Amino acid sequence: MTNNNLMSGTVSAKRSYLPDFCHSETLLALILVLELIAIVLAIASAAEFGSVFVQLALLSVYIQWIGLCSAGLLCLSARYGFLTTTLRATMFSVFVVCMLTAVMAAVAYQLNDLLRLELFRQQSLFTVILQHESVSLILYGLALRYFYVQYAAREMIKTESHARLQALQARIRPHFLFNSLNTIASLTHDEPDRAERAIESLADLFRASLSPQTQISLRDEIDLTREYINLESLRLGDRLSVHWDIQADLDALTMPALMLQPLVENAIYHGIETSQPGGKVTILLHQQESLKIQITNPVEANGKVQQREGNRMALDNIRERLFLSYQGQAKFEQVIENELYKVEINIPVKQSKK
């Protein structure tokens, strides 16, 4: 992006590129930066070393008042949806800073005369305001450029992450495709009703796998997983047993799309299908401070997991999607104990928008 984009307003977004001045961390960073500016100006303007601390105290009060009052006005403006475009955010914030600088310069000038501090060396009010406005514009212009570059970098990272999420989601190719088609084919003549339901379930699953959505409600993901289990039950029959343990708000929570279903698919494909007697898959979903997802399936008596083609790729895919969706805050663990293979995920709770 160029400076022309910044001033012309050709780049716009749903929200301002300015930082959130209502946020405590932003305010703390602002206070520290303003104090550093005050220190530099105090050292540069002090006639004697002994007067540095007096200058620093006066400049700190002066600069902090301008900065914090500006932040307060910009916070209120953002809350009321006024800073919605690049041009509006830039022009309004510059106006706020210039206005407050002029007001504070006039107040400081009057206090200087009242208290006889001799800070402005016989300068006129107009000259003082002009000097202070010039310094404010230069410093705030640099700050605006920094804000915009940071915003553009964050947006680029978000766009790249979204593209990677979609690419990873598109790579999920359910292993049950051909098995399901064979099952449907065998049911077509003898049990056409069951075959029709199986086709509908298969269509729902592939519609979801082709959806551009990267986040869906927990209920939708569970419904999708149940559709998949119904399909596999047609093929595996009594060999497949599934136990659900759900303690979560299904409608309020969201999660990455096609996250639970591939984990269950992985458990059935590598834990149940490879075992002649079959077994039970346990699906646990508990909501506490985070959403805990645990998928359990049996393994061989010697504790070895049947490594079939696609196992590592599927788990690596899920791990990377979790990292992109939650910026490293999600936890992904695999463990084998008591002849059971467990995959456990803990993800931050996200409330769905209604």
N, C-alpha and C positions, 0 to 999 in steps of 0.2 A: 504494500500500500504506500501511496505517496502523500506528501503534505497537501496536494491539491484535493485528494479524496477527503482528507480530514476537514478542510475548510469549506469545501463545496457541499458536503453532505450527501455525496453520491453513494456513500456506503452507509447503509442504515441497518438497524437490527431491531428485534423485538424489545430489547432493553438497551439502555445507554451503555456506552463503552466506559463510562466513568465507574470507579469502584463504588461499592456499597458503603456510603458514609454513615449509614445507620448501624453498621456492624462494629462491634467493640474492637476487634482486631485491626480493622482499618483505621479507626480513631487512634488507637495506640501507636500504630505506625506513623500516622500523620503527626502526632505530638512529638515523636522522636525526631522526625525529619525537620519539623519546624524549629525544634530546639537546636539541631545541628546548624541550621541556617543562622539562627540567632548568635550562636557561638562564633561562627565565621565572621559575621558582620561586626560583632563586638570587638574581636581581635583586630579587624581591619580598620575600624573607626576610632579606636581608643587612642588618645594622644599620649598617655602614659600607661605603664603596666598596671599601676595601682587602680586606674579607673576602668580596667577591663571588666571587673565584676559588677561595678555599678552599671556600665553600659549593657552588660549581659542581662542583668535583672530587668532593666527598662525595655530592652529589645525583646526579651522573652515574653513579657506581658503583652507588649504591642503586637508581636507576630502571632502569638498563640490566640489572641482575641480575634484577629482577622481570620486565621485559619479555621478555628473551631466554629466561629459564627458562620463562615462560608460553608463548612461541612454540614452544619445544622440546617441551613436553608436548602442546600442541595439534597439532603436526606428527605426533608418534607416534600420537595418538588418531585423526587423520585417516587415517594409513597403515593402521591396523587397522580402519577402517570404522566408527568409533564416532560420528563427527559426521555423521550421515546425514539428520537432520531439523532444521528451524529451531529448534524448542523444545529439542532435545537439545544442539545446538551452542551456543545462547545460554546455557542453564543451566550446562552443563559449563564453558564458557569463563569465565563469571562466577565459578564456584566456584574454578577454577584461579587466576585473578587474585587473588581475595580470600584464598585460602589462602597463596599465595606472598607477598602483601603483609603478611599477619599474621606469617608466619615471618621475613621480612626486617626488619619493624619490631621484632620481639622481639630479633633478632640485633643490630640497630643500637642498640637500647636498652642491651643488655648491654655492647656495645663502648664505648658512650658512658660508662658507669660505669667500665669497666675502664681506659679511656684518659683519663678525666676531661676530656672535650671540652666538656661543658656545652651540648650541642646542644638538649636538650629542656626546659631551664629548670625543673627540679624537678617535672616532670610524672610522673604514674604510668604504669606500663606499659599499663594498660587505656586510659588517655586517649590515649596515643601511637598505639596500635593502632587505636582508634576514629577518630582524625583521619586517619590514613593510609588506612584502609579507605574512609572517606568520599571522600577525594580520588581514590582509585583507581576507585571505583564511578562517580563523576561523569565522569571522563576516559574510562573504558572504555565507559560507556553512550553517550557521544558517538561513540566509535570504532565501536561496534556499529551504531549508526544509520547512520553513514557506510558501513560495510561492506555493510549491507543495501540501502541506496539504490543503491550502485554495482552490487551483484549484480543487483538488479531491473532496472536500466538495461541491463546487459549481456544479461540474458535477453530483454528486450524487443527489443533490437537483433537478437539471434539469431533470435527468432521472426519479426520483420519480414523479415529477410534470407531465412529459409527460405521464407516465403510468397512473396516476390518471385522466388526461384529456381523455385518450383513454377509460378508464373504465367508466367515466361519459358519454362520447359520446355513448358508447355501450349500456348504460342503457336507452337511449332515444328510447322509443317504441311508435310511433305515435298512438294516440287514434283513428285515422280515419281508421285503417286497416280493421276491420270487416265491418264498414259502407261502405268503398270503395268497398270491395269485394261484398257486397250485392248490391250496386249500379251497379257494373259491371255485376253481374249476371242478374239483371233485364233488362239491356240494350242488353244483348247478342242476344236475339231472335228478338227484335223489331228494335234495332239500333246497328248493329254489328260494324259499323265504329267507332261510339263514344265509344263503349266498348273497341275496340282495342286501341284507343288513350288513354283511361283511364288506360288500363293495362300498356302501355308504360310509362305513367306518374308515375304510382305506382312503376314500376321497377326502374325508375330513382331515385325516392325518397329513395327507400330501398338500392340502390347501393351506394348512398351518405351516408346513415346512417351506412353502413358497411365499408366505406372507412377509412383507417388508418390516413388520413390527419387531422390535427388539425387546420390548417389555409387554407382558400381558398379566392379567390378574391371576392370582393363585388358583382360583376356582376354575378358570378356563384351562390352565395347565393341567390340573387334576382331571378335568373332563376329557382332555385330549389323551392323557395317559390311560384312563379307563377304556377309551376306544381302542387303544393299542392292545391292552390286556385282553379285551374281548376277542380281538382278532387272533391273538396267540392261543387263547383258550380253545378256539375252534380247531387249531392244529395240534396242540399238546394235550388237550383233554384233562384227565385227572392227574396227569403228571405235574400240572402247574397249579399251585395254590398261592394266593396273594392275600396278605393281611395288611389292612390300613390302620394307622394310628395317627389321627389328625386332631391337633389341639391348636387351631389358628383361625384367625378371621379371614375366611377365604375370599370375601369380596373386597376387603380394604387393602390387602397386601398385593404387591406386584413382584414379579421376578423375571429374569431373562426368559424369553420365549424358547420353547424346545430345550429346556434344561432338565426337568424331571423325567420326561418321556424317554430321552436317550439313556439316562441312568438306569431306568427300569428295563429298557431294552437290553442294555449291557448285562444286567443281572440275569435276565432270562436266557439270553444268547450264550453267555459264558458259564452260567451256574446251573441252569435247569435243563437246557436242551442237550448238554453234553453228558447228563446223568440219566441212566436208563430208568431208575425209579422216579426221577424228577425231584421236586422239593418245593419249599416255600420261600417266597420273596416277601420281605417285610418292608413296608414303606412308612416311615415315621416323619411327621411334619409337626414340629412344636414351635410355637411363637413365644419368645420371652423378650429379652433385650435385642435379640437377633432371631432370624428364622433358621431353625435347625432342620436340615433335611438329611435323613439317614436311610440308605438303601442297603438291605442285608440279603445275601443269598448264600446257599451252601457251597462248600468246596470239597475236594477229595479228602479222604481220611488222612492222607499224608500232609495236608495243609497246602498243597499246590493248587494254584489257580490255572484252569485251562486257558492257555494263551492262544486264542484264535485270532485270525486276521481281523484287524479293525479295533481290537480292544484298546491298545495304547493310543491309537489315533483319536478314538472317541473321547477318552479321558483327557488327553492333552487339549483337545478342542474345547471341552467344557471348562477346563482350568484356565485357558487363555480368555475365554469369553467372560468368565467371572472376574478376572483381573481387569479387563477393559470396562466392564459394567460398573465395578465398584472401586476402581482405582487402588487395587491392592488391599482393600479392607475385608474382602471375603476370605474365608478359610476353607481349604480343600484337603481332606485327609483320607488315606486308604489304610486299612488294617485288616489282618487275618487273625482271628482268635476263636477258639472253641469250634473249629471246623466251619467257621462262618467268615465270609468276605464282606467287609463293611466299607461303604463309601459315605463319608460324612461331610456335609457342607454347612457352613454358618455364614449367612449373608445379612447385611444391614437391612433393617425393616424399612420398606418403602411403601407409603400409602398411595393407593391408586386414586386418580382424579376422577370425580364423579360429575 
